[in-house]
Amino acid sequence: MTANPILLQKKYTRIIVLFAEKEQLSLDDALCFFTTQRFTV
């Protein structure tokens, strides 16, 4: 089963918006956090 790309975009957008609100960041800063961070597991 493949996910609908538009639904995934909406989901990721919502995550970034909620993260920005929680951390009191601009949307641009929140987006940069997710696109420039290297996550380690």
Residue pairs with C-beta under 8 A, 6 or more apart in sequence:
16 27
16 30
16 31
16 34
17 27
17 30
19 25
19 30
19 33
19 34
20 26
20 27
20 29
20 30
23 30
25 33
